[in-house]
């Protein structure tokens, strides 16, 4: 209880008036937005297969995080129900989406730990160069992870958009998946009704690159806390106006 009371007495909300404090809070919020807009996504695509002049089969498939699209399957052929087989999407973005979410989660946890350190152990932080340097180095690594994961996820999202569009994803390609859809562009035998709404996924990519830019800006303020910057900013010895201890001779 005494230790808890001592920690509580060290509470320093003034750290939020400093760049390292309020930027860390912004980074915490942005990291949540980044992975939340990715993991909460679910959508579906629908296309119609014209079986005859009076009947058209409607095919719908759903997908979402972690975008293992190769496990998203529908039955083919659509009109002949006697011997249907599973036809699955050609590719997905599971690895890139999961890596992106992983980076977002570890960044959120690191921001929480850093904020606790800044708020309750600010004096220890300022006096211990190892902690300052460690914070700076970890921030460099996390900045690079944001760049890599956001770039990978942007590429993965492009694949998701392509392969969840029945016309672009190969369902209509020479009728290899659905015999009824062969030369669909000419005959109109297969038509796309709707594709997924990717608004939240577009936002997740934007949040990824926004996180990266905020972390890049924060590196400068963290660098100013390191002993390397403080050594460089010290005035050189014997600057004008300082007493050298020698008597002036006239």
N, C-alpha and C positions, 0 to 999 in steps of 0.2 A: 504494500500500500504506500509505503514511504517513497519507493522508487517511482511508482506511478504518479504520485503527487509531484515529485521533482520533475518528471518528464512533462507533466501538464503545466508546470510553472515556466517551462522553457518555451511554451507556445509563442510563436512569432508570426503573426499574420502579415507583418510588414514585408515579408519576403515576396508577397504578391505585387508589391510596388516595384520590384526589381524585375528586369527582363527574364532572368532564369526562372523566376517563380511563376509569373503569369503566362510565359510561353509554355512552361511545363503543363500548366492547367489546360491551355489550348490544345497541346499535343495529346493530352489524355482524352479530351472530348472528341477530337478528330479521329483518333485511333478507333474509338467505339463506333463512330459513324462509318468508318471504312469497312470494318468486318461485319457490322450489323446489316448494312445494305447488301452485303454479299450472301450471308447465311440465311437471311429471311426471304430470299427470292424463290418464288415458285411461279410457273406459268405453263402454258400449253399451246400447241399448234394443231390446226385442223385443216384437212383437205377432203375434197369430195372426189369419189371415183364413180364415173358414169358407167353403170352396168348395162343398161339398155335405155330405150326411149322413155320408159316410165319409172325407172328406179335408179337411184344413185346412193352408193354407200358412203357414209361419213366416217372418216377415220380421225381420231383425236389421240394425241400422246402428250403426257405431262412430264415435266422435268424441273429440276431445281438443284440447289446446292447438295452435294459437291460436284455436280455436273459430270457424273459418270454416264455420259450419253450412250456409250456402247452397251449399257444394260437397259436402255429404253427401247422397247420392242413393240411392234404391232403385228397383226396377223395378215399374211398375204397368201394367195390372192384375196382381194376384197369381195369379189362377187361369187366365187366358187367356194362354198363353205365345207366341201367334202374333205379336203385335204389341206387345211391351212398350215402354214409354217411361220415361225417367228422371224421377222425382219427387223434388225436393230440399226440404230443410227451408226454412222461410220466412225465418228471420233468425238472426243469430249475434251474437257478442260479440268479434269479432276486435280491433277498435280499442281497446276498453277493457281487454282482457286484455293486449295487447302494451304499452300505455302503463303499466299497472300493473307489469309485469315490467321495463320500461325503468327506471322509478323505483327499483325494488328493486335493480337492478344498479348504477345510478349511485350510489345511497346506499352500497352495499357498497364500491364503489371509493373513495368519498370517506372513508368510515370508515377504510379501510386507510391512505390518505394521511394523515389526521389523526392516527392512532395512531403512525405513523412520526414525524410532526412532534412529537407530545407526548413520545415516548419518547427520541428521539435529539437533538432540537433544542429541548428545553424552555426552556433559557435564552434562546435567540433568540425563542421564542414570547412569553415574559414581557416581554421588553424592546422588542418591536416592536409598537406599537399598530395598525399597518396589518394585520398578520397576525391579531391578536386581533379587530379589527372585521370583517375579511374572513371569519373563521370564524363569527362571530355572524350576519352577513348571509346567508351561504350556508346556515346552519342554519335561518334563517327561511324561505328559499325551499324547502328540502327538506321542512320541516314542512308547508308549504302544498301541495307536490306529493303528499305522503302523503295529506293530506285529500282532495284532488281525485281522485287515482287510486284510492284505496280506495272512495270514494263511487261513482265511475264503474264500478268493477269489481263492486261490490255490485249495482248496477243490471244490469250485464251478466250476472252470474251468475243473476239472476232470469229473464232472457231465455233463458239456456241451459237452465235447469230447465223452462221452459214449452215451448220448441220441441223439446226432446228427449223429451218425453212425447207419444207418438203421439196420445193422446186429447185433450190440450190444445193440441198443436202444429198441428192442422188436418188430420191424416191422415184423421180420421173425420168431418170437417165436411161434412155433406151429400153425402158421397161424391165430392167434387170431386177428391180425389187417388186414392182407391181406390173404384171404383164398388161393389165388394162391401161397403163399409163404410157405405153410406148408411143413415141411421137406426140406426146400430150400437147406440145406447143403448137402443133398443126391441127390436131383433131379436137382439142379441147376436152378430151376424155377425162382429164384430171385437173382440178383447179384448187388453188390454195384459198381457203376461206379466211383464215387468220393465222398470224404468227405471234410469238410471245411479245409481251410488253417489256422491253429491256431498260426502262427508265431508271430503275433502282440500280441496275448493274452499271449503267453509264455513270451514275452518280458515284458508285463505289470506286471506279477507276479514277474519277476526278479527285475524290477524297485521298486516294493513294498518292497521287502526285502533289496534292496540296500538303499532305503530311510531310512528304520529302522536302518541299520548299521551306516549310516552317522549321524543320530540323536543321536544314542548311543555315538558315538565319540564326538559329539558336547557337550554332557552333561558335560563332564569333563572340558572343557574350560569355560562353563557357571558357573559351580560350583566354579571355581577359582575366579570368580568375586563376589561371594556371601560373606556376612560378616562372615558366618560360617567358610569358608576356611581361610579368612584373620585373624580371631582370632587364629586359629590353627597354622598359619604360623608365628605369632609374636614371637620374641625371648623371653624367660622367663626373668623376672626381675632379676637384679643382676648377669648378665652373666659376666664371666671373662673379665677383661679389662675395666669394667665400674667403675667409681669413686663412692665409697660409702659415701664419705664425712667424713670418720674417718681418723685420723692421723695414719701413720705407726709407729709402735713401734719397736725399735731395741734393 
